[in-house]
Each structure stands twice: as structure tokens, then as C-alpha cells.
Amino acid sequence: MRVIDLALKDLSQLLRDWKSALFLVAMPIVFTTMFSFLFGGGQEDMRLPVGVWNQDGGSVLSIGLMELMQVSGVIRPQLLEEKGASDIERMVRNEDLAAAVIIPAGYDDLLRLPSGDARVTVVLDEASTAAITAQNEIQAAVARVSGAVQAAHLSTEAFEGQAGFADEAAKRQFFDEALAQAITAWQDPPLTVTTTQSGAIAVAPEEEEDGGSDSGNAAHSSAGIMVQFAIAGLIGAAEILVVERKTKALQRLLTTAISRVEIILGHFLAMLIMILGQMVILVAFGQLVFGVDYLREPLAILLVMLALALWTASLGLLIGTLAKNEEQSTMLSLMLMFVLAGLGGAWIPLEFTPKAFQTVGHLTPTAWAIDGLENVIVRGLGLQSVLLPCAVLLGFAVVCFGLGVWRFKFE
Amino acid sequence: MKTLDIALKDLLRAARSAFFWVFAFGVPFLTAVLFYFAFGGLAGQGDFDLPKTAIAVVNLDEPTALSGGFSAGQMLVDFLSSDELGQLLQVTVADDAAGARAAVDNQQVGVAVIIPAGLTTAAFGSQERAAIELYQDPTLTLGPSIVKGIVSQLVDGFAGSKIAVDVAREQLAGQGATAGPVALQNIAMQYGQWSAQLGEGFEEGANPLLDIRPIGGEEGPDLRIRIISQVLAGMMVFYVFTTAANSAISILQEEEAGTLPRLFTTPTPQSNILGGKFLYIFFTLVIQIVVLVVVTGLIFGIDWGTPLPVAVVTLAVVVLAASFGLFVASLLKDTRQGGIVIGGGMTMLGMVAMARTFGVASPDAMGVVNVISLFVPHGWAVRAWQELLTGGGLSDIWWIALVMLALGGLFFTFGLLRFRRRFA
């Protein structure tokens, strides 16, 4: 009972300050919204905008290339009227465009030659993954246009071998008709590659063509933000321990009937409840506003939340033990938040990092917490899938709690 | 003089704190190192050095009499398992579609490539269609995108052969001629050869279709350095603003310790005392930025720009951050409130300013984010550094510096007024 009283005292101390309470709740919500938006949520056409500067006028092949890019599910070509090279580069640098395509003058004529050696220029920022995705799609469209020219050549040669043309004009007309048919055929090719996803947020084919679903983007953001801000929540909570030690409140408590174990457990319980409360708000927000299906496996999600909260609260206890003053407590919480969130993949998915970084990342509890949450809300797996992440988190919790208790000082 | 004395006294006190050193210099540097290695997978030696993707391939395709025993599915399996793709893919062959999907579900592989039974039939028949299914782990984006690009390249080769054959058949028929099976097979073969040659062109490293023009030209810095420098600029701004606010808290600490009220009883004017506090923050931030710019320049080779624009941006950022820190501290009731408000608030504002660094999915979103980031003071500072890092000069940053100085003036005035009222 004393443990609960102490925990309630800590909680009322935290919530009494509306500014602190606001940050604990509002910040993660704002960030989940912002990151979901950044990763593509809330837009009608989520295809990557690609500027096209057609210097080859109204030529058949440049228009054919535009049409093939237009049917892409990944890029959205936009004609850049009257733009110069420097304007285009600026638009790409400012990330108004994922990339820009410059179809050079004479492209059509060059591509029709048997050598077919005509290239289009692509302006992009090599450091951007959006640009690399756009480049792949532009390349596929350019290859298809070249393929259409090749098909027209082969048809023309076949007819020429059989019957021959009356004159050059007849041959050109035959070639043009074959080319038009081939370009049309490429807009709906007979062999395709489709993508399907496993899991709770499996994307419908029409959404896949548009680059993903809102709930999918939010689900990716939601897990990372929840883990990061669980640690951020410690900034205030760990500070209470520091202040109580500084003001001798802990020592005074020892003169009462409450035991040392009860004092430590009381403070630990307050942090646990605060973090769990923060997570419940985030889960409800994700579920209701973004349609992230946390409730598809409530028991699995509850287990991950509990394991994550236990580890984070144990970390809070350790920070509160090690920090000598409020400043140190804040700095330690922030440092750990940044390092653990960065290494654990809360900012950059570990998929993008080298093998060694991924291995190091999985030495952090944050990576395991994100894995546990994503197993349910993104991969659509069940209770079984969260057992290992939870076990690892509990292991970290035991270590942090043990160190915290071992080093705990009442004065 | 007294203003300077107060500033120096506070600087000395801060210099004695190990946490100050760790937070002001150690953590920003550590973060840079972290990102340096994190992005190593994408941009190893200036080129894209992509992490290997594990895939499971199941080939349900069956050769037909029409194809003369040739299997398009087997060709795809051989292509994916070839040595040339060994740097990108780690291939295992599954017995059936369920097994391949299970491998994805169990996170043993990132993508299952399911080749349908009728792939060869569709490649050689006239009406048939086929789709290769890529079943992917939904948490992955980069690996599946690479696999899709590779598979699509080969599938487009088959589709192109079929289109070439169909076009020849119909065009010849339109002219009253008939393309015989041998002629059509010949067309398919020739198209296949052309497609293979195109593929070989890519393998040789030269792109036969596109002339890639990176922004900033070919002579720009190493790709990894470009990514790191953008991230580091954001991180530096975040830590500078947090250091400023945290340093401004010393006013509240002195108020709580009773030293500040005692100082106010001395002949030193209140404005000198607060000015001293501001100068202390100012010097701290100047040192912090100079150290970070020099150290990251020496270790990572980051080119922050020419001295004059760098000095202008440094000055403007320091004035803005120091004034904002003073303003934030003036809003706080006590130091206890400072922990979460400064820690949380600065994190929030810093991440809004750095949002573009994380926004990899959509340039549309970037446009909005670029505007939103300018609603927070950190955003202007990040914008200025990014201009310098992308080769901008004085003409590109002077107006940003002016905005920062103006904002700094406003925050300083508000902060000072609030403190004056508080200590009146």
C-alpha cells in the first residue's frame, strides 16, 4: 500500500505541472502525425513527382516515353514548361521533385537509328532514396521505349524480307504503325511483376500501385516514435528521484515506517505507470486516428508494452540513481534517447544500414521493442512473434533494475 | 566589465562540469559517428553499396512443347542465383509458394519470388498473361525495391519479345502477309539478344539508357559525407539550442540558490547581470560551433563553406539560440520544470527543423515540411547551414542570417522583459 501511495505521489507531482504533462502526451502525438505525413500519409497521389523537360518537342518517342512514365505506379511525371537547367537542378535540390528527366532534342531521330544510341538525362540527388527509386522507374520506361523501337525494327525487317516495301515512305509508315502498336502494348505488358505484403496492414493492389497505404506509413512511424518517447518520458520521472535525494526527502522517508525496498518500488511503479499511460494514449491515437491495427492482437501488444515499460522504468531508476542533479538527469535521458533511438532503428530503419550496424543495433533494447511492435502491427503476426522481443526487453529490464538498486543512494 | 566578469565566471563553472563537455561536444560528435556508420550501407565509397537482400525463390513454371523445353522460370532462377547478383542477393530456393511465404513471415528472408506455373506459356503464347509475385516483408522497402528492379528487368525482356512477336504478326497480317513460326521465333530471339546486350551494358557499369547528372556535379563530395553533413548540421543546431536553453537555466538555478537576489542588492545594474548571463551563453555557443565545425571538418572532411559565410551563419545562429534560450528560461517557473520543458521542447523543435532529413518518401511532403520547419527558430538555423553545405555563399544566406538576427532580437527583448518583471 505504501508503495502505491508513493507512486501516486510521484504521479501527481508529474501531472500537477501542466507543461510537463503536455510534453509527455502532446509531443509523441505530434511526432507520430508528422512522421506519418512525411512517409507519405494523407496524400491522394503518393507517386514520386518527376519533372520532365521535353526538348524533343512533340516527337512520337518523347510522347511515348511520357505515356509510359504516366502509367507507372511509382512516379508521376510533370511537364516542366519553360524551365532552364538551373531551375530544374534547384527544384531537385529543394526536393520539389524526386528527379528530373531531360529528353534531349533529336532523341526520337537518334533512337530510330539501328544503333539506337540515344540517352535521356536524369537529374537527381544521389543521396536521396526517393531519387534512386524514381531512377529505376524512369530507366524501366526508357528501356520499354527502346524495346518498342526494337520491336518496330524487327517487324519492318520481317515484312521487308517477305514482301518488300514500295518505297521509303511506305517503309516509314509501316515502322511508325508498328512503333505505335508496340508503345501501346507496353502500357499493359503481358508479363508483369506484382507485389504483395504479409501482415495486418497488407496493402490492397490499388494502394500498392499508389505507393502504399496511410495506415501502413503510420504503423512504421508509430512503433519508432512510441519507443523513442517512452525514453523521453523519463526526463521528468527520473528527475523526481534526484530532487528527493537532493532535498533529503529520501532520507526523511527512511525515518518513517516505509522500507528501503518500498521506496525504490514506489518510485519505480510511478515511472512504470507513467510510461504505460503514455503508451496507451499513443496506441489509442494510432488506432483511432491512423487506423494502425494495434488491437488485432491485444494480448501481444499488451505484452510488448509491458516489457518495454518495465525496461524503460528500470532505465529511469538507473538514471535517477546515477544523476547527481536535475541537469545530469535531463542530459542522461536525452543522450540515451538519441543514442538508443538512433542505433535501434527508430529514425533510420535498420534495413538501410550495413550488416555490422544492424548487429550492433540489435544489441539495444529499442531495436527489439520496435521488432515486437512491428511484428504485430506491420507484419501481422501473432502472440508467438513477440515472445522473443519481450524476453530480451525483460532481460534488459532486469539488468537496469539490478544496477539501479545496487547503486541506489538515499543521500 | 562586470558583464564580462559574470560571463567568464559562468563559463568557468560550466567548464568544470563533465556533463557540459559530454553534452556540448561528445554527444553531437558521437551522433555524427553513429550516422556515419549507419549510412555506410548506402554510400560506402561514394557509390551505392547496398545491403544484401535475402530472398526465397519458388519456381512453379513448366516448360511447354511450344517453348521447346525452355523454361522462362528456370532462367529467372538462374539469373537471380548468378554470381553477378551475389553482391546484392542471397538466394535460397523454396519447394512451394507456401514455404516461400512462410520464410518471409518468419523473417528468414525479406522477399519471396513466386514464379507462376504459366510464365513460359505466357511468354510464348499469344493470349496468355502471367504475373510474378513478390511477397515481401512489409517492414522492408529498400531490399524489395532492388529485387523488383532486377526481376522486372528480366521479365521485361520476355514481355518485350512477346510484344515484338505480336506486333510483327499483326502488322504483317495488316499488310496481307503471314509471319511463319520460324520468322516469329527469329524475332523473339533477336529481341532477346538485344535485351541481353542491354543488360550486359548495365553490368559493365555504364548506363546505356540514362545519362545520370547528380546535382552539384560529379566533383561534389563523397556521397556518405554529403548525407552525414546534412544530418550533422541538424544535430549541431539541435545541440546548440539545447545547450543555450540549458545554460540559461543557470539564471533560475542562481535564483533558487539565492545568489541572484543577492547579486541584485549590489550596485551592479540588473541589465548588466542578465547581459553577463547572455554573454556566457553566447561564448559557450560560439566555442561549441567552432569546435564542431573544425573537428568534423578534420575528421570527416565536411566542407562547411568559405570562412566569411560560415562566420556570418555562426554569429546569427548563436544570437538566435542564445536569445531563444533566455526566452525559454524566462517562461519557466523553476529548474524542475526546466528538465522536461527544455528536454522535451527542444527535442520537438529540433526534430521539426530536421524533419526533411527523415522525409525520404515524398517530395510533396517535403515541400510542406520545408515551410513548417521555418515556423520554429531551429528551422532557420538548419536552413542556413544546409545552404552552405550545398555550396551556397553569402548571397544565399544573408537574408536567412538577417531573419535569425531579427528573431534573436525579439526573443532577447521578450526574455529580458519577462526576467525584469520577475525580478522587479
Interface residues (C-beta under 8 A of the other chain):
Chain A: D17 K19 S20 F23 L24 M27 V30 F31 M34 F35 F37 L38 F39 G40 Q43 M46 L48 P49 E89 V92 R93 N94 E95 D96 L97 A98 D117 R119 V120 T121 V122 V123 L124 D125 E126 A127 S128 T129 A130 I132 T133 Q135 N136 I138 Q139 A140 V142 A143 R144 S146 G147 A148 Q150 A151 A152 L154 S155 A158 F159 G161 Q162 A163 F174 E177 A178 Q181 A182 A185 W186 P189 P190 L191 T192 V193 T194 T195 T196 Q197 S198 G199 I201 A202 V203 G211 G216 N217 H220 A232 I235 G236 E239 V243 E326 E327 Q328 S329 T330 M331 S333 L334 M335 M337 F338 V339 G342 L343 W347 I348 P349 E351 F352 T353 P354 K355 A356 F357 Q358 E374 V378 R379 G380 L381
Chain B: S17 F19 V22 F23 V27 L30 T31 L34 F35 F37 A38 F39 G40 G41 L42 A43 F48 P51 K52 R101 V104 D105 Q107 G110 L119 A122 A123 E128 R129 A130 A131 I132 E133 L134 Y135 Q136 D137 P138 T139 L140 T141 L142 G143 P144 S145 K148 G149 V151 S152 Q153 V155 D156 F158 A159 G160 K162 I163 A164 D166 V167 A168 E170 Q171 L172 G174 Q175 A177 A179 A183 N186 I187 Q190 Y191 W194 S195 L198 N207 P208 L209 L210 D211 I212 R213 P214 I215 G216 L223 R226 I227 Q230 T242 N246 I249 K333 T335 R336 Q337 G338 G339 I340 V341 I342 G343 G344 G345 T347 M348 M351 V352 A355 R356 F358 G359 V360 A361 S362 P363 D364 A365 M366 G367 V368 V369 N370 T390
